[in-house]
Amino acid sequence: MKKLLLFSLVFVLSSFIFKAYCQEELQEEDTQTTLTKAQQKKLAKEASKQNKSKSSSKSNSKNSKTTTKAADQPQDEYAPDATDNSTNTKANSKDNKTAKTSKASTVKTSSTKKDNSKVAKKKIEVVPEPEAEPAPPVPAPKTDNGDRTYTVQNKSTNPPTYEVLDSSAQGQLNLYRPLNDTNWVSSKNLRQAHDYKAGTEPYPAKPRNMWEFCINVGVPYISGDIQPWFRFGKTNAIGFTVRKALGYVASLRFQYNQGTAYGIQWKGMQYGVLKNPALTGFYDPNVDYTNAGKIFGNYKMTYHAMYGQLVINLNNIKFHRERPKVIFYAVVGGGPLIYRTMMDQLNAQGKMYDYSKIALIDNDHSNDKARRDALKSLWDGTYESYAEQDNSYIHLGQKHIGKNARNYYDWRLDYTACLGMGMSIRLNRRWTLNFETLETLTGDDLLDGQRWQESPINDPSLSGNNDNLNFSSVSLNYNIGSRSAEPLWWLNPMDNQLVVLNEAKNKLARIPEFTDSDNDGVIDFLDREPNTPEGCPVDTHGVMLDSDKDGIPDCRDKEPFSPPGAKVDAEGVAEKKNNPEMDSLMAHIKDLIANGANKNSTFPGWYLPMIHFDLDKDYIKPDFYGDLFHIAQVMKLYPQMKLYVDGHTDIRHSNKYNEELSHRRAENARNFLLKNYGIDPARLIVRYLGKTTNLVKDLPDHYDSRFEREQYINRRVEFTVVPESMQ
């Protein structure tokens, strides 16, 4: 019955393997198919038609590009990708085909009328058609290299050219569908996926990937004191494995195996028998070979093994192909091993075997086969006798055997480590085939039931090495997971960057010419705002600048540096808050000027806002944009007014350093007014005073958190009116 089940399992596995292999071979044959001469001629005709259409439609290229770019606007941030992209694409393609068909029928009808045929032909030749999308290539062989489809664009060239299709063109999921599609990404990586798609994150999100489940069958054997014996149909093991990727190189695996191994000691033993309690009647009085001379040992070891393993891929990083077809890997791990070892040392009548005739066969390699054949014929294969045990180990299933009721345990438990190597062959996206050998390292020398050497004769000693369990297996693996990529150990971590680079090159290759219709310095192909008004500054994407983010472009903003968050009017000017003190001050200034103030005075009661700086910094903080705006408005209201721009620092650091720092602060404040409000440079006079004129006196010249607010007040730039006598 066991043989029948084993043969059935092997047959089913072989059928799956053969079917998957045949499918892969057919796909590879399709990729090697060449274009026929008729297809090559048709390709040449299509290319010539495209060249004619490009030359006749330059006048309408701007409109077509505008429409195309409007359709290419980015989606809303952090929203899942639409699932009906492919449906919309198909609908559009159907509409285009319908339009072309109706147009062709109209031309054909007009050409059949004799009176209007010539006029219709002239109209068709004269009126330029809008530049159409490039005509689809002639149906050609497709290469299914994994999950991405490559369509031959022009195989007549050397080398042939290919175009990578995205999911909307394929109508099916590919590796990343497209590479930055959020449908492949788990919720915790969704933000990274959107940032990568928007271009603000350089690294793509890790995609969801499948779990691998497999059934493995193979041959176990023990490396110990007794030589392994392969018994066809009986020496076997079967198990299952679950594996999940941690990354592109490492993965975690859980494995369970159970099997049976046999051994035969065809060289014989005599002196080592005296130390083995299982052969001297300790467990069973009927098994006592103390005075039998040379005897021959054997064993049947049944085991259950469970492992937690770390699998390391050795060759999945490729620079010249999308993914490997074969992967080599290493395994390291460990887990519990439960086993039971029995011997066949009694015949069907319950008597010990007579090894005297077999012992007479010369013990040299020329007679190895004869000795083994004689032993196989002698033993009945029942394995009824208990092998030696070491009771210091953990045992399961206690028994009392023999006339002295000796303790014997049916199963023993060991904790093991394992090392292995394997080779995995990719059949298709779901199925793979593994060949593996796994060595289980134990601290036990009784897996084969024997641990005594033959020498020295008077007192045989223990063998020097522990027994190890080896399992050589073949497994058929199936990848499980919907809307997930293949297990990461099959993917090339360089794939994403290389494909994006190739797609960018394909787009650049399809640009007819590097035109810049709105003369903003950004070519139309990269311009997200292709109709920028003349003279408006733009960013690197061709979008008009809006420095204060108030929704009004700088070229139409009368106050391009409004305070952050301020409410602005239609011209971009921040609404002035009700400030009675400032209104009173401005009225006083106006009255002084109108009535002719003392030319040597500096406008008594005069006040203009001062701006402050962070420690050791010279840049203008956005908090003070509003103050600078009001200073600019006062200077525009009184064109004859000149201002001193005085830079100051706190008391810390040297005089020389503070003079330089105060100079930079004053210059930056002056440049802000010049650049953003067009003030005459001659009306702003820079002075740098360092730490000589602090508003708050007697502060420490070192850091003290109690006085940081006072130090902040001293780090300032003041604006004062230049007396008329000094102008």
URDAPE-V987175 format. One record per helix or strand. SS is the DSSP state (A for helix, B for strand). FROM is the first residue (numbers start at 1). TO is the last residue. If there is no record, write none. Layout:
SS	FROM	TO
SS	FROM	TO
This chain:
A	2	31
A	37	56
A	58	71
A	85	112
A	117	126
B	142	145
B	148	154
B	161	164
A	167	170
A	182	184
B	185	185
A	187	198
B	207	207
B	209	209
B	211	223
B	227	228
B	236	245
B	250	264
B	269	269
A	272	275
A	277	279
B	280	280
B	288	288
B	295	295
B	298	313
B	326	343
B	346	346
B	352	352
A	356	359
A	365	378
B	385	386
B	394	401
B	406	426
B	431	441
B	452	452
B	462	462
B	468	480
B	485	485
A	488	490
A	495	509
A	524	526
B	538	538
B	544	544
A	554	556
B	568	568
B	574	574
A	580	594
B	611	612
A	622	637
B	643	647
A	655	677
A	681	683
B	684	688
A	705	714
B	716	721
A	724	726
